[in-house]
Amino acid sequence: MPSVPGLRSPYVKVGRLVYFGRMLDKIRLHAAGKLPAEYQANLGATRPNLFDARSCRFLGVSYADLAARTLQGGTDEELLAWGHARGTPRTDDECNAWNRFMMKIGWRDDRSTVLQERIREYGLAGKPIETYFDLIDYDEGRDPVAAKAWLW
């Protein structure tokens, strides 16, 4: 898939969390009618293993509430603060473990087989893709390996 203007890498952190900013981008782009159809099936919490659902569970907020709050406006940091205040309080250690978990989905786990299928399906065989975050970035035209995207 080509890059989507305004949709950042899942590796980018907002506050203490990876992926959160990308989820906000998807909410905003969808509301503006600018999120490609291929991305819309992965919105929200309807599929519990997808990143939006996992992220909302970690924060302890519903996707519907987060989406509604996001569309009211505010900076990414304000929205994350809202999530932390409304949801489950998390320590720095919990956020660090969460980030490492999210960044490694697909690497030597129950999603590895599906990841390999997606790499072939997307025409990305031969790329050094080890995780779903890598797959997303390569699919959208970014090179997370060259950028060392996992280093903050």
Secondary structure, DSSP 8 states (H G I E B T S, - for coil): ----TT---TT-EETTEESHHHHHHHHHHHHTT-S-HHHHTT-TTSSTTSHHHHHHHHHT--HHHHHHHHHT---HHHHHHHHHHHS----HHHHHHHHHHHHTTTSSSTTHHHHHHHHHHTT-TTS---SHHHHHHHHTT--HHHHTTT--
